[in-house]
Amino acid sequence: MENIGSFEAQKGVLQGERPIPLGPIRYCLYSRKSTEQDELQALSIESQVKEMLATAERDGLLVTEIRRESHSAKASGQRPEFNRLIDDIKLKRFDGILAWAPDRLSRNAGDLGTIVDMMDQGGIREIRTNGSRFTNSPSDKFMLMMLCSQAKLENDNKSINIKRGLKAKVEMGYRPNMAPLGYLHDKNADKGTKRVFIDPERAPVIREMFEKVGYRCWPGRQLKKWLDDEIIFRSRAGKKVALSSVYAILANPFYTGRYEFPIKSGKWYKGKHDAIITQELFDRVQENLSLIPKGTHGSKEFSFTRLFSCGACNAGITAEEKVKKLSDGTVRRYVYYHCTRQLDKNCRETFLREEALVAQLIQVIDKLNIDELGMTEIVKEEMEKLQRLLAVVSKLDSNQQNAFIMPKLDVRACARLILQDGSKEDKRKLLEQLKSRVVIRGGKLIVERVKKS
């Protein structure tokens, strides 16, 4: 006898009316594998498909499509394939579901309510699982809800047990998750109590990283360059350590022998692992990091970059900043210019401090021809602006402005003033007017005359 799935059809039978033939049930085989740890023992997706196709062949079921999904069913409305299945049932593409077990369909009240509601409306005529069959009858729907609710209860209890286990673990001194670079896990210990040991290869480098930032105020970009080019430091996967990972290492208190769990909870624990650095050094690094500007390699703009060339290898000149905290609490900022080494990685051109560079620039400008500075018109404009400003400040009326005598134009003096006290933009604007090529060779500025063609 053909299955009658809708309430209206059953009502028609009771009243003696002839029911409308519904035809064979069109099943969609839905297989799901959760990504959660508590479901690692469930059959794989392909195993589910194989088993249920055998059931369909044995019972003569019409399977029109197979849907596969790797997603947790703990939260409602979060599974793309399941949501698409429900939409297709509403469009009457299917009126039956074939699944390995009820918990493959739902482990939450929201999705379970959607399934039962569609059974009430006649959209789902039957649900088949391994050894079970659920129709629109009250007893079948009750049993389906009981089985799915039991799965939800088990899922909730496992979540509570996992949290309880994690709490006990951290109180014993074992922080969950993978230990950071500089440590190795004891693979032979029991799960949950695996100790971590200092990595003899990477731990000394980690310690030196903290020392360079804590005692020498190295910025992150310089530290990464040192790791990549000089130390050849690599992660466990054999890859270079990204700049963001460098900052993550420097901000990780795990290296002091303590850790916070959960992060930002304010709950600190003493770990079973040995410390690589002292708490004092860690605090000093955090203080220095707040003074050193962060950023990606080469993102900071300095006053004289991209204006000169290296006299040794003809590459460009770049700069880097170093910050040093003095004993009296004050902070000193130093900027060093050097070759980018893009054309020759072994270029030996020396570093040049910005103060020494400015002093040499002033000497160069004093020796240049006035016309070669190309600044005359710019200086005139600036002095005219100054004249108008003084007139406003002095509250002079229009008839008295002519009484202000503009000082004698001195392009060299103006250029020296800009190099010493001007803004970064004014310094660059000045040097861009030079008609000579300036290179740094042996720590000295050298003016190379551009030959006229």
C-alpha positions in Angstrom: 0.0 0.0 0.0 1.4 3.4 -1.0 2.5 5.6 1.9 0.2 8.6 2.5 2.3 11.4 3.9 0.1 14.5 4.2 -2.5 15.2 6.9 -5.0 16.3 4.3 -4.7 12.9 2.5 -5.2 11.0 5.7 -8.2 13.1 6.6 -9.7 12.4 3.2 -9.4 8.6 3.8 -11.2 8.9 7.2 -14.1 10.8 5.5 -14.4 8.3 2.8 -12.9 10.5 0.1 -10.6 9.1 -2.5 -7.0 10.3 -1.8 -4.9 11.9 -4.5 -2.1 9.6 -5.6 1.2 11.0 -4.4 3.6 8.8 -6.5 6.9 7.3 -5.3 8.8 9.1 -2.6 11.8 11.0 -4.1 14.7 10.7 -1.6 17.7 12.9 -1.2 20.6 11.1 0.4 22.2 13.5 2.9 25.6 12.5 4.4 27.4 14.7 6.9 30.8 14.5 8.7 31.3 17.0 11.5 34.7 18.7 11.9 34.4 18.6 15.7 36.7 16.3 17.7 33.8 14.5 19.5 32.6 13.0 16.2 35.9 11.6 14.8 34.6 8.0 15.3 31.5 8.6 13.1 31.5 6.9 9.7 33.1 8.9 7.0 31.0 10.6 4.3 31.7 8.0 1.7 31.0 5.2 4.1 27.6 6.7 4.9 26.8 7.0 1.2 27.8 3.4 0.5 25.8 2.0 3.4 22.6 4.0 2.6 22.8 3.3 -1.1 22.8 -0.4 -0.2 19.7 0.2 2.0 18.0 2.0 -0.9 18.7 -0.8 -3.3 17.5 -3.4 -0.8 14.2 -1.6 0.0 13.6 -0.3 -3.6 13.9 3.4 -2.6 14.1 6.1 -5.3 17.3 8.2 -4.6 17.3 11.2 -6.9 20.3 13.0 -5.6 23.2 12.7 -3.1 24.3 15.7 -0.9 27.6 15.6 1.1 28.6 18.1 3.8 31.5 18.5 6.3 30.0 20.8 8.9 29.0 20.8 12.5 25.3 20.5 13.3 25.7 22.1 16.7 24.3 25.5 15.7 21.1 26.0 13.6 21.0 27.5 10.1 24.8 27.2 9.6 25.0 24.3 7.2 24.9 25.4 3.5 24.1 22.0 2.0 21.4 21.3 4.6 19.8 24.7 4.0 19.9 24.0 0.3 18.2 20.6 0.9 15.4 22.3 2.9 14.9 24.9 0.1 14.7 22.1 -2.5 12.1 20.3 -0.4 10.0 23.5 -0.4 10.3 23.5 -4.2 9.0 19.9 -4.2 12.2 18.5 -5.7 12.3 15.9 -2.9 9.8 14.6 -0.4 12.0 12.2 1.4 15.4 12.2 3.2 17.8 9.3 3.5 20.5 9.6 6.2 22.8 7.3 8.2 21.3 8.4 11.6 19.0 11.1 12.9 22.0 13.0 14.4 23.3 13.5 10.9 20.3 15.7 10.2 20.2 17.7 13.4 21.9 18.2 16.7 20.1 21.5 17.5 16.5 22.5 18.3 16.3 25.0 15.4 17.0 22.5 12.5 15.0 19.8 14.2 12.0 22.1 14.4 12.3 22.9 10.7 12.3 19.2 9.8 9.3 18.4 12.0 7.4 21.4 10.7 7.9 20.3 7.1 6.7 16.8 8.0 3.6 18.4 9.5 3.0 20.4 6.3 3.5 17.3 4.1 6.7 18.5 2.5 8.6 15.6 4.0 6.7 12.4 3.6 9.3 10.1 5.1 12.8 10.0 6.6 14.8 6.8 6.4 17.9 6.1 8.5 19.9 2.9 9.1 17.3 0.6 10.7 14.6 3.3 11.3 11.7 4.8 9.3 9.9 8.1 10.3 6.6 9.2 8.8 4.2 11.9 9.6 2.6 9.9 12.3 2.7 11.4 15.9 4.7 8.5 17.3 7.3 8.6 14.5 7.8 12.3 14.9 8.0 12.0 18.7 10.7 9.2 18.3 12.6 11.4 15.8 12.6 14.3 18.2 13.7 12.1 21.1 16.7 10.8 19.1 17.8 14.2 17.9 17.3 15.7 21.4 19.4 12.9 22.8 22.2 13.8 20.3 21.9 17.5 21.4 22.1 16.5 25.1 25.3 14.4 24.4 26.8 17.3 22.4 26.1 19.8 25.2 27.5 17.4 27.9 30.6 16.9 25.8 31.1 20.7 25.6 30.8 21.0 29.4 33.2 18.1 29.9 35.7 19.5 27.5 35.7 22.9 29.3 36.0 21.1 32.7 39.0 19.1 31.3 40.7 22.2 29.9 40.3 24.0 33.3 41.9 21.1 35.1 44.7 20.9 32.6 45.6 24.6 32.8 45.5 24.4 36.6 48.1 21.6 36.5 50.4 23.8 34.4 49.7 22.4 30.9 48.5 25.1 28.5 46.2 23.8 25.7 47.2 24.0 22.1 50.6 24.0 20.4 53.5 25.5 22.2 55.1 28.5 20.5 58.4 28.4 18.6 61.3 27.7 21.0 59.6 24.7 22.6 59.1 21.1 21.6 56.3 18.7 22.7 56.9 15.4 24.5 55.2 13.1 21.9 55.5 10.0 24.2 53.5 11.5 27.1 49.8 10.8 27.8 47.3 13.0 26.1 46.4 16.1 28.2 49.6 16.0 30.2 52.2 16.4 27.4 55.1 18.5 28.7 57.0 20.9 26.5 60.8 21.2 26.5 63.1 24.0 25.4 64.1 23.6 21.7 67.9 23.7 21.8 68.0 25.0 18.2 65.4 27.8 18.3 65.3 28.8 22.0 68.6 30.7 21.9 67.4 32.7 18.9 64.1 33.5 20.6 66.1 34.8 23.7 68.3 36.9 21.5 65.3 38.4 19.8 63.9 39.6 23.1 67.4 40.9 24.1 67.8 42.9 20.9 64.4 44.6 21.4 64.7 45.0 25.2 68.3 46.2 25.4 69.0 47.6 21.9 65.5 48.8 20.9 65.5 47.0 17.6 62.3 47.5 15.6 60.4 44.6 14.2 61.5 45.2 10.6 65.2 45.1 11.5 64.6 42.0 13.6 63.0 40.1 10.7 65.8 41.1 8.4 68.3 39.7 10.9 66.3 36.5 11.2 66.0 36.0 7.4 69.4 37.1 6.3 71.9 36.4 9.1 70.4 33.7 11.3 68.3 31.9 8.6 65.7 31.3 11.2 62.8 29.1 10.1 59.5 27.8 11.6 58.8 24.1 12.3 57.4 23.9 8.8 60.7 25.2 7.4 59.3 28.6 6.3 60.4 32.2 7.1 58.8 33.8 10.1 56.4 36.6 9.0 56.7 40.1 10.5 53.3 39.6 12.2 54.7 36.4 13.8 57.8 38.2 15.0 55.5 40.6 16.9 53.4 37.7 18.2 56.5 36.0 19.6 57.6 39.2 21.3 54.1 39.7 22.9 53.8 36.1 24.1 54.2 35.7 27.9 54.6 31.9 27.6 58.3 32.4 27.3 58.4 33.7 30.9 57.0 30.4 32.2 53.5 31.9 32.8 50.4 32.0 30.6 46.9 33.5 30.6 44.0 31.2 29.8 41.6 32.0 28.3 43.3 35.0 26.6 42.3 38.4 28.1 40.5 36.6 31.0 43.0 37.9 33.6 43.6 34.3 34.9 47.3 33.5 35.0 48.9 30.1 35.6 52.4 28.9 36.4 53.4 26.5 33.6 55.2 23.2 33.9 57.6 24.4 31.1 61.0 26.1 31.7 61.2 29.9 31.0 63.4 31.1 28.1 63.4 34.8 29.3 62.8 36.6 32.6 59.7 38.5 33.4 61.8 41.7 33.7 63.1 41.3 30.1 59.6 40.6 28.8 58.2 43.8 30.5 61.1 45.8 29.1 60.3 44.5 25.6 56.7 45.4 25.9 57.6 48.9 27.0 60.1 49.4 24.1 57.6 48.0 21.6 55.2 50.8 22.6 57.8 53.3 21.7 59.0 51.7 18.4 56.6 52.3 15.5 55.2 49.1 13.9 54.6 48.6 10.3 55.5 46.4 7.3 59.0 46.4 5.9 59.8 49.7 4.1 56.4 51.3 4.9 57.9 54.2 6.9 58.8 57.4 4.9 61.9 59.3 5.9 63.2 62.7 4.8 66.0 61.7 2.4 65.0 58.3 1.1 64.7 57.8 -2.7 66.8 60.9 -3.3 70.4 59.4 -3.3 72.1 56.4 -4.8 74.7 54.0 -3.4 78.1 54.9 -4.8 79.3 51.3 -4.5 76.6 49.3 -6.2 74.3 52.1 -7.7 71.3 50.8 -5.7 68.9 53.1 -3.9 69.3 54.5 -0.4 66.9 53.5 2.4 66.7 54.3 6.1 65.7 52.7 9.4 64.8 54.0 12.8 66.2 53.0 16.1 64.8 54.2 19.5 66.8 54.2 22.7 65.5 54.8 26.2 68.1 56.6 28.3 68.7 56.1 32.0 66.9 59.4 32.9 63.7 58.1 31.2 64.0 60.1 28.1 63.8 58.6 24.6 66.2 59.3 21.8 65.4 58.6 18.2 68.1 57.8 15.6 67.8 57.4 11.9 70.4 55.7 9.8 70.7 55.7 6.0 72.2 52.8 4.1 72.2 50.9 0.8 69.1 48.8 0.0 71.4 46.1 -1.3 68.8 45.3 -4.0 71.5 45.0 -6.6 74.3 43.5 -4.5 73.4 41.7 -1.3 77.0 41.9 -0.2 77.4 45.6 -0.6 79.6 47.0 2.1 78.6 50.6 2.0 78.6 51.9 5.6 75.6 53.4 7.5 75.2 57.2 7.8 73.4 58.9 10.6 70.9 61.5 9.6 72.7 64.3 11.6 75.9 63.6 9.7 74.0 63.4 6.4 72.4 66.9 7.0 75.8 68.4 7.9 77.3 67.1 4.7 74.3 68.3 2.7 74.8 71.9 4.0 78.4 71.7 2.9 77.3 70.5 -0.5 74.8 73.3 -0.9 77.4 75.9 0.1 79.6 74.8 -2.8 76.9 74.6 -5.4 76.1 77.3 -7.9 73.1 79.3 -6.9 71.3 78.6 -10.2 71.9 74.9 -9.6 69.8 75.0 -6.5 66.7 75.8 -8.5 65.1 77.2 -5.4 65.1 81.0 -6.1 61.4 81.1 -7.2 60.3 78.8 -4.3 62.1 81.0 -1.7 60.5 84.2 -3.2 57.1 82.6 -2.9 57.7 81.6 0.7 59.0 85.1 1.7 56.0 86.8 0.1 53.8 84.5 2.2 55.8 85.5 5.3 55.4 89.2 4.4 51.6 88.9 4.1 51.5 86.9 7.4 53.5 89.6 9.3 51.2 92.3 7.9 48.1 90.5 9.3 49.8 89.8 12.7 50.9 93.4 13.0 47.3 94.5 12.0 48.7 96.8 9.3 46.1 98.3 6.9 46.6 98.1 3.1 48.3 101.5 3.0 50.9 100.5 5.6 51.9 97.1 4.1 54.4 98.8 1.7 56.3 100.0 4.8 57.4 96.5 5.5 60.8 95.9 3.9 61.4 92.4 2.6 64.8 91.2 3.7 67.5 90.5 1.2 66.9 87.2 -0.6 69.4 84.6 0.5 68.8 81.3 -1.2 71.7 79.5 0.6 70.6 80.6 4.0 67.1 79.5 3.3 68.3 76.1 2.1 70.4 75.6 5.2 67.4 76.5 7.4 65.2 74.1 5.6 67.7 71.2 6.0 68.2 71.9 9.7 64.6 72.7 10.9 62.3 72.3 7.9 59.6 69.7 7.6 60.1 66.4 5.8 58.1 67.7 2.8 60.2 70.9 2.6 63.5 69.0 2.8 62.4 66.6 0.0 61.2 69.5 -2.1 64.5 71.3 -1.8 66.7 68.3 -2.7 64.4 67.5 -5.7 65.5 70.8 -7.2 69.1 69.8 -7.4 70.4 69.4 -10.9 73.3 67.1 -9.8 73.3 63.5 -8.9 74.3 62.9 -5.3 75.6 59.5 -4.2 76.9 58.1 -0.8 80.2 56.4 -1.1 82.3 55.5 2.0 80.0 57.4 4.3 80.5 60.6 2.3 78.2 62.6 0.0 79.6 63.0 -3.5 78.1 65.3 -6.1 78.3 63.9 -9.6 77.8 66.4 -12.4 75.2 65.4 -14.9 76.7 65.7 -18.4 74.7 67.7 -20.9 73.8 65.7 -24.0 
